Amino acid sequence: MAANQASQAATRRRRQLWAGVLALVGLVLLIIGLTVADGVAAWVEVVVAILLLVTSYIVQHLARRETVYQSDDRR
């Protein structure tokens, strides 16, 4: 049982890490797309940035859901 909980904790931390990386890359692309780039490149960067930020939110939500909605016997 303890190995299973350790594995779940590692998976949750890994998902949180990936969510943070996706959010950081998305924010950098958004800033570049809104300030430096112009034309079609700017629109592509902004759309990709928004997709990365939404994906980051979904990954965070999945990681949190596993923690929040655990049954009481698993805590």
C-alpha positions in Angstrom: 0.0 0.0 0.0 2.8 2.4 0.8 4.5 1.8 -2.5 1.3 2.5 -4.3 0.9 5.8 -2.4 4.5 6.8 -3.2 3.9 6.0 -6.8 0.8 8.2 -6.9 2.6 11.0 -5.1 5.4 10.8 -7.7 2.9 10.9 -10.5 1.2 13.9 -9.0 4.5 15.8 -8.6 5.4 14.9 -12.2 2.1 16.2 -13.5 2.5 19.4 -11.4 6.0 19.9 -12.8 4.8 19.4 -16.4 1.9 21.8 -15.8 4.4 24.4 -14.6 6.6 23.9 -17.6 3.7 24.2 -20.0 2.5 27.3 -18.3 5.9 29.0 -18.3 6.4 28.2 -22.0 2.9 29.4 -22.8 3.5 32.7 -21.0 6.8 33.3 -22.8 5.2 32.6 -26.1 2.3 34.9 -25.3 4.6 37.7 -24.3 6.7 37.3 -27.5 3.6 37.0 -29.6 2.1 40.1 -28.2 5.2 42.3 -28.1 7.9 41.2 -30.6 6.4 39.1 -33.3 4.2 40.6 -36.0 1.9 39.3 -38.8 1.1 35.6 -39.0 3.9 34.6 -36.7 2.4 36.6 -33.9 -1.1 35.0 -34.3 0.5 31.5 -34.4 2.5 32.2 -31.3 -0.6 33.5 -29.4 -2.7 30.6 -30.4 -0.1 28.1 -29.4 0.4 29.9 -26.1 -3.3 29.8 -25.3 -3.3 26.1 -26.1 -0.3 25.5 -23.8 -1.9 27.5 -21.0 -5.2 25.5 -21.3 -3.3 22.2 -21.4 -1.4 23.3 -18.3 -4.7 24.1 -16.5 -6.1 20.6 -17.5 -3.0 18.8 -16.3 -3.1 20.7 -13.0 -6.7 19.9 -12.6 -6.1 16.2 -13.1 -3.3 16.2 -10.5 -5.3 18.1 -7.9 -8.4 15.9 -8.5 -6.5 12.8 -7.6 -5.5 14.5 -4.3 -8.8 16.2 -3.4 -11.1 13.3 -4.3 -9.2 10.5 -2.7 -11.4 8.2 -0.5 -10.7 8.6 3.2 -9.2 5.1 3.5 -6.5 6.0 1.0 -5.4 9.2 2.9 
